[in-house]
Amino acid sequence: MKSTKLIFMLALSLMIFNCSSDSSDDLKEEEEMNPGTTALTYDGDIRSIINNNCNQCHGSTPSNGAPFSLTTYAQVSGRVDRIIARTNSSTSPMPPSGQINSSLRAMIQQWKDDGLLEN
C-alpha cells in the first residue's frame, strides 16, 4: 500500500513539474493572442469610408464649395485631424448632409492611432 502511494505521489509530482514552465518562448505578444486586433490601413479600411462619404464634394475636382480633394492617401493622411474634427462636429459636421456612422468615425480615429498605415 505504501509503495502505491509513493508511486502515485511521484507520478503526480512529475506531472506538475513537467506541466509548469517559465520559458519566455511560451509567452505571446498581445497581438498574437488577439488576432482580431489588426491595425487599420488606408487601402484596406479608410479609403472606402472617404470614397462613400466625402468624395461627392472632395473628389479629384472638388465641387459644391469643397476647398480640397480627398482622393489620395497623402491628401487624407495630411488632413486626418481636420477630418476627425469635422466628422465629429455637431455644429459644423462633414458631410453637411449629416454625421457619418459613429463606428466609421471611430475607424478613422483608430487608423490615426494605429499610425496612419497606407496598406
N, CA, C and O of each residue as an XYZ file, in Angstrom:
476
protein
N       0.821     -1.185      0.000
C       0.000      0.000      0.000
C       0.871      1.257      0.000
O       0.593      2.215     -0.721
N       1.938      1.242      0.825
C       2.832      2.386      0.869
C       3.504      2.607     -0.479
O       3.690      3.753     -0.888
N       3.865      1.560     -1.162
C       4.526      1.705     -2.458
C       3.554      2.293     -3.492
O       3.992      3.038     -4.369
N       2.275      1.990     -3.422
C       1.282      2.540     -4.336
C       1.149      4.039     -4.105
O       1.094      4.813     -5.060
N       1.096      4.453     -2.837
C       1.017      5.883     -2.518
C       2.285      6.601     -2.966
O       2.221      7.717     -3.481
N       3.424      5.967     -2.772
C       4.692      6.561     -3.169
C       4.755      6.744     -4.693
O       5.185      7.790     -5.180
N       4.327      5.732     -5.427
C       4.320      5.811     -6.890
C       3.339      6.902     -7.346
O       3.641      7.677     -8.253
N       2.178      6.952     -6.716
C       1.176      7.958     -7.056
C       1.729      9.366     -6.809
O       1.585     10.242     -7.662
N       2.350      9.587     -5.669
C       2.905     10.905     -5.343
C       4.039     11.274     -6.297
O       4.151     12.424     -6.721
N       4.871     10.303     -6.629
C       5.963     10.543     -7.562
C       5.410     10.907     -8.945
O       5.890     11.848     -9.578
N       4.417     10.172     -9.406
C       3.806     10.454    -10.712
C       3.138     11.829    -10.721
O       3.263     12.581    -11.688
N       2.434     12.148     -9.648
C       1.777     13.446     -9.538
C       2.808     14.568     -9.544
O       2.616     15.583    -10.213
N       3.883     14.393     -8.814
C       4.946     15.406     -8.772
C       5.577     15.613    -10.142
O       5.832     16.746    -10.551
N       5.826     14.520    -10.848
C       6.404     14.630    -12.189
C       5.457     15.358    -13.141
O       5.896     16.170    -13.956
N       4.180     15.075    -13.042
C       3.207     15.750    -13.913
C       3.164     17.246    -13.618
O       3.113     18.056    -14.544
N       3.182     17.614    -12.369
C       3.135     19.028    -12.010
C       4.375     19.758    -12.510
O       4.268     20.836    -13.093
N       5.540     19.182    -12.286
C       6.768     19.840    -12.709
C       6.921     19.861    -14.226
O       7.474     20.817    -14.770
N       6.454     18.849    -14.910
C       6.548     18.820    -16.369
C       5.554     19.774    -17.024
O       5.806     20.268    -18.124
N       4.452     20.032    -16.377
C       3.439     20.917    -16.958
C       3.732     22.381    -16.692
O       3.218     23.249    -17.397
N       4.538     22.669    -15.702
C       4.844     24.075    -15.422
C       6.069     24.476    -16.225
O       6.969     23.675    -16.481
N       6.070     25.747    -16.613
C       7.176     26.250    -17.409
C       7.284     27.748    -17.192
O       6.270     28.437    -17.085
N       8.484     28.247    -17.129
C       8.673     29.684    -17.035
C       9.424     30.192    -18.259
O      10.058     31.246    -18.225
N       9.340     29.431    -19.329
C      10.016     29.780    -20.560
C       9.370     30.991    -21.211
O       8.145     31.063    -21.314
N      10.180     31.936    -21.649
C       9.645     33.103    -22.342
C       9.155     32.734    -23.741
O       8.425     33.505    -24.364
N       9.549     31.563    -24.239
C       9.051     31.111    -25.537
C       7.550     30.868    -25.514
O       6.886     30.948    -26.547
N       7.020     30.572    -24.338
C       5.592     30.297    -24.224
C       4.760     31.571    -24.184
O       3.544     31.528    -24.369
N       5.412     32.703    -23.944
C       4.686     33.962    -23.873
C       4.454     34.499    -25.271
O       5.349     34.457    -26.116
N       3.262     34.999    -25.514
C       2.932     35.527    -26.828
C       2.652     37.010    -26.713
O       2.189     37.505    -25.686
N       2.943     37.686    -27.777
C       2.619     39.105    -27.829
C       1.107     39.254    -27.791
O       0.376     38.343    -28.181
N       0.641     40.398    -27.322
C      -0.789     40.656    -27.213
C      -1.495     40.493    -28.551
O      -2.608     39.968    -28.602
N      -0.866     40.933    -29.628
C      -1.492     40.824    -30.949
C      -1.637     39.369    -31.373
O      -2.627     39.007    -32.008
N      -0.660     38.529    -31.030
C      -0.763     37.119    -31.361
C      -1.900     36.458    -30.600
O      -2.551     35.548    -31.111
N      -2.136     36.919    -29.376
C      -3.193     36.341    -28.563
C      -4.569     36.857    -29.002
O      -5.572     36.171    -28.810
N      -4.625     38.048    -29.585
C      -5.864     38.660    -30.048
C      -5.739     38.976    -31.534
O      -5.560     40.137    -31.901
N      -5.829     37.959    -32.398
C      -5.600     38.209    -33.811
C      -6.604     39.165    -34.440
O      -6.357     39.657    -35.541
N      -7.720     39.446    -33.788
C      -8.717     40.362    -34.330
C      -8.349     41.819    -34.151
O      -9.110     42.694    -34.564
N      -7.210     42.107    -33.552
C      -6.824     43.491    -33.291
C      -5.761     43.966    -34.281
O      -4.756     44.555    -33.884
N      -5.985     43.710    -35.557
C      -5.023     44.155    -36.555
C      -5.200     45.651    -36.814
O      -6.296     46.196    -36.688
N      -4.120     46.282    -37.169
C      -4.131     47.716    -37.414
C      -4.928     48.025    -38.682
O      -4.911     47.261    -39.647
N      -5.617     49.149    -38.658
C      -6.376     49.596    -39.819
C      -5.440     50.255    -40.821
O      -4.448     50.875    -40.439
N      -5.757     50.118    -42.098
C      -4.954     50.732    -43.149
C      -5.841     51.584    -44.052
O      -7.055     51.390    -44.127
N      -5.202     52.528    -44.732
C      -5.931     53.384    -45.665
C      -6.537     52.540    -46.785
O      -7.734     52.629    -47.059
N      -5.701     51.720    -47.433
C      -6.179     50.929    -48.565
C      -7.250     49.913    -48.162
O      -8.216     49.709    -48.896
N      -7.086     49.291    -47.022
C      -7.998     48.231    -46.616
C      -9.265     48.707    -45.923
O     -10.289     48.025    -45.976
N      -9.214     49.874    -45.272
C     -10.339     50.281    -44.437
C     -10.835     51.711    -44.667
O     -12.042     51.940    -44.743
N      -9.938     52.648    -44.775
C     -10.310     54.067    -44.743
C     -10.716     54.611    -46.108
O     -11.620     55.441    -46.202
N     -10.065     54.158    -47.147
C     -10.363     54.675    -48.491
C     -11.854     54.555    -48.814
O     -12.448     55.495    -49.342
N     -12.455     53.421    -48.504
C     -13.880     53.234    -48.824
C     -14.766     54.178    -48.009
O     -15.792     54.641    -48.507
N     -14.385     54.466    -46.772
C     -15.161     55.414    -45.960
C     -15.115     56.801    -46.599
O     -16.144     57.463    -46.734
N     -13.921     57.233    -46.990
C     -13.753     58.546    -47.615
C     -14.481     58.582    -48.962
O     -15.184     59.546    -49.265
N     -14.311     57.534    -49.764
C     -14.968     57.497    -51.077
C     -16.489     57.573    -50.939
O     -17.140     58.280    -51.708
N     -17.055     56.867    -49.988
C     -18.511     56.808    -49.841
C     -19.111     58.036    -49.161
O     -20.294     58.321    -49.341
N     -18.314     58.764    -48.385
C     -18.874     59.860    -47.595
C     -18.322     61.242    -47.912
O     -18.933     62.245    -47.545
N     -17.189     61.313    -48.579
C     -16.540     62.609    -48.778
C     -16.329     62.990    -50.244
O     -16.384     64.166    -50.605
N     -16.087     61.986    -51.076
C     -15.668     62.283    -52.440
C     -16.758     62.823    -53.351
O     -16.473     63.185    -54.493
N     -17.997     62.890    -52.879
C     -19.024     63.528    -53.683
C     -18.659     65.007    -53.864
O     -18.902     65.583    -54.925
N     -18.090     65.605    -52.851
C     -17.646     67.014    -52.924
C     -16.127     67.125    -52.991
O     -15.598     67.961    -53.723
N     -15.424     66.289    -52.233
C     -13.963     66.353    -52.142
C     -13.326     65.370    -53.119
O     -12.375     64.672    -52.766
N     -13.847     65.313    -54.353
C     -13.312     64.424    -55.378
C     -12.058     64.983    -56.012
O     -11.493     65.962    -55.522
N     -11.612     64.365    -57.108
C     -10.386     64.828    -57.774
C     -10.539     66.266    -58.258
O      -9.568     67.022    -58.286
N     -11.753     66.640    -58.637
C     -12.081     68.038    -58.895
C     -13.119     68.422    -57.847
O     -14.289     68.067    -57.987
N     -12.718     69.138    -56.804
C     -13.663     69.471    -55.731
C     -14.884     70.220    -56.269
O     -14.783     71.009    -57.209
N     -16.034     69.956    -55.653
C     -17.272     70.611    -56.074
C     -18.070     71.053    -54.859
O     -17.709     70.743    -53.723
N     -19.147     71.773    -55.099
C     -20.034     72.247    -54.019
C     -19.297     73.073    -52.966
O     -19.653     73.042    -51.788
N     -18.285     73.801    -53.384
C     -17.552     74.663    -52.467
C     -16.474     73.971    -51.648
O     -15.856     74.607    -50.794
N     -16.229     72.682    -51.884
C     -15.154     71.981    -51.159
C     -13.811     72.575    -51.570
O     -13.545     72.721    -52.764
N     -12.967     72.917    -50.614
C     -11.716     73.602    -50.940
C     -10.550     72.685    -51.326
O      -9.502     73.179    -51.742
N     -10.706     71.374    -51.201
C      -9.593     70.475    -51.494
C     -10.119     69.079    -51.815
O     -11.271     68.750    -51.532
N      -9.256     68.273    -52.407
C      -9.578     66.881    -52.730
C      -9.188     65.963    -51.579
O      -8.272     66.257    -50.812
N      -9.894     64.859    -51.477
C      -9.544     63.782    -50.543
C      -9.568     62.457    -51.312
O     -10.315     61.539    -50.974
N      -8.741     62.383    -52.344
C      -8.763     61.200    -53.195
C      -7.520     60.326    -53.067
O      -7.493     59.214    -53.596
N      -6.502     60.806    -52.381
C      -5.270     60.027    -52.248
C      -4.926     59.832    -50.771
O      -5.430     60.533    -49.895
N      -4.065     58.872    -50.532
C      -3.580     58.625    -49.172
C      -2.946     59.896    -48.601
O      -3.226     60.270    -47.462
N      -2.090     60.563    -49.390
C      -1.386     61.756    -48.903
C      -2.373     62.857    -48.510
O      -2.193     63.520    -47.489
N      -3.402     63.046    -49.312
C      -4.379     64.093    -49.015
C      -5.167     63.767    -47.740
O      -5.392     64.644    -46.905
N      -5.578     62.527    -47.595
C      -6.379     62.135    -46.428
C      -5.516     62.114    -45.164
O      -5.919     62.651    -44.132
N      -4.346     61.503    -45.237
C      -3.490     61.429    -44.046
C      -3.013     62.812    -43.622
O      -2.836     63.067    -42.431
N      -2.804     63.706    -44.583
C      -2.370     65.063    -44.266
C      -3.445     65.909    -43.598
O      -3.137     66.906    -42.946
N      -4.699     65.517    -43.756
C      -5.814     66.273    -43.183
C      -6.618     65.457    -42.167
O      -7.757     65.805    -41.855
N      -6.038     64.388    -41.657
C      -6.798     63.475    -40.801
C      -7.326     64.157    -39.537
O      -8.437     63.857    -39.101
N      -6.566     65.052    -38.950
C      -7.056     65.732    -37.742
C      -8.294     66.572    -38.059
O      -9.255     66.587    -37.290
N      -8.263     67.260    -39.181
C      -9.410     68.076    -39.590
C     -10.601     67.185    -39.959
O     -11.746     67.513    -39.647
N     -10.329     66.067    -40.618
C     -11.401     65.125    -40.977
C     -12.081     64.618    -39.716
O     -13.310     64.578    -39.645
N     -11.297     64.233    -38.730
C     -11.855     63.725    -37.462
C     -12.668     64.813    -36.773
O     -13.778     64.561    -36.302
N     -12.123     66.004    -36.715
C     -12.830     67.105    -36.046
C     -14.159     67.405    -36.734
O     -15.184     67.559    -36.070
N     -14.143     67.487    -38.057
C     -15.369     67.849    -38.782
C     -16.391     66.714    -38.784
O     -17.590     66.979    -38.698
N     -15.959     65.472    -38.880
C     -16.934     64.368    -38.877
C     -17.540     64.170    -37.496
O     -18.629     63.610    -37.374
N     -16.853     64.621    -36.460
C     -17.382     64.511    -35.096
C     -18.127     65.766    -34.641
O     -18.750     65.767    -33.579
N     -18.065     66.813    -35.426
C     -18.681     68.085    -35.041
C     -20.208     68.005    -35.095
O     -20.780     67.474    -36.047
N     -20.846     68.535    -34.074
C     -22.315     68.600    -34.090
C     -22.790     69.942    -34.629
O     -23.946     70.073    -35.031
N     -21.916     70.937    -34.641
C     -22.320     72.265    -35.123
C     -21.969     72.503    -36.584
O     -22.670     73.249    -37.269
N     -20.907     71.890    -37.072
C     -20.490     72.062    -38.461
C     -19.999     70.726    -39.007
O     -18.820     70.585    -39.335
N     -20.895     69.744    -39.106
C     -20.462     68.382    -39.453
C     -20.109     68.215    -40.927
O     -20.582     68.947    -41.797
N     -19.284     67.252    -41.161
C     -18.990     66.792    -42.515
C     -19.335     65.318    -42.529
O     -18.997     64.594    -41.593
N     -19.983     64.877    -43.545
C     -20.548     65.659    -44.637
C     -21.709     66.528    -44.154
O     -22.321     66.240    -43.125
N     -22.007     67.589    -44.899
C     -23.064     68.511    -44.484
C     -24.442     67.850    -44.383
O     -25.323     68.346    -43.680
N     -24.620     66.749    -45.078
C     -25.909     66.049    -45.038
C     -26.147     65.369    -43.697
O     -27.258     64.909    -43.433
N     -25.141     65.296    -42.855
C     -25.258     64.688    -41.528
C     -24.056     63.826    -41.206
O     -23.340     63.369    -42.098
N     -23.847     63.612    -39.924
C     -22.683     62.847    -39.477
C     -22.704     61.429    -40.031
O     -23.756     60.808    -40.185
N     -21.513     60.945    -40.321
C     -21.403     59.547    -40.728
C     -21.520     58.678    -39.482
O     -21.375     59.160    -38.359
N     -21.775     57.433    -39.687
C     -21.956     56.452    -38.626
C     -20.812     56.533    -37.607
O     -19.649     56.685    -37.982
N     -21.147     56.431    -36.338
C     -20.137     56.545    -35.279
C     -19.065     55.467    -35.374
O     -17.915     55.714    -35.009
N     -19.412     54.289    -35.850
C     -18.396     53.238    -35.975
C     -17.396     53.588    -37.082
O     -16.216     53.254    -36.975
N     -17.855     54.253    -38.135
C     -16.937     54.682    -39.192
C     -16.041     55.816    -38.708
O     -14.856     55.859    -39.038
N     -16.600     56.725    -37.931
C     -15.786     57.796    -37.344
C     -14.728     57.198    -36.411
O     -13.583     57.651    -36.389
N     -15.114     56.195    -35.655
C     -14.168     55.533    -34.749
C     -13.058     54.837    -35.532
O     -11.913     54.789    -35.083
N     -13.397     54.299    -36.697
C     -12.374     53.650    -37.528
C     -11.341     54.659    -38.019
O     -10.148     54.356    -38.061
N     -11.788     55.844    -38.386
C     -10.839     56.871    -38.822
C      -9.912     57.251    -37.671
O      -8.707     57.402    -37.867
N     -10.464     57.404    -36.485
C      -9.653     57.714    -35.309
C      -8.685     56.576    -35.011
O      -7.521     56.823    -34.694
N      -9.147     55.344    -35.107
C      -8.283     54.186    -34.848
C      -7.155     54.115    -35.878
O      -6.021     53.782    -35.537
N      -7.465     54.427    -37.131
C      -6.444     54.444    -38.180
C      -5.349     55.446    -37.821
O      -4.161     55.155    -37.962
N      -5.754     56.624    -37.358
C      -4.771     57.618    -36.923
C      -3.960     57.080    -35.747
O      -2.733     57.185    -35.728
N      -4.660     56.500    -34.764
C      -3.972     55.960    -33.587
C      -3.018     54.825    -33.950
O      -1.990     54.639    -33.299
N      -3.362     54.066    -34.994
C      -2.511     52.954    -35.443
C      -1.291     53.426    -36.226
O      -0.408     52.626    -36.538
N      -1.234     54.720    -36.546
C      -0.051     55.249    -37.223
C      -0.264     55.611    -38.681
O       0.711     55.758    -39.418
N      -1.500     55.758    -39.122
C      -1.823     56.161    -40.493
C      -1.169     55.241    -41.526
O      -0.525     55.705    -42.467
N      -1.343     53.957    -41.338
C      -0.759     52.980    -42.261
C      -1.446     53.056    -43.617
O      -2.667     53.195    -43.698
N      -0.659     52.964    -44.673
C      -1.229     53.075    -46.023
C      -1.798     51.736    -46.487
O      -2.936     51.678    -46.952
N      -1.030     50.673    -46.366
C      -1.507     49.359    -46.800
C      -0.896     48.255    -45.975
O      -1.187     47.081    -46.204
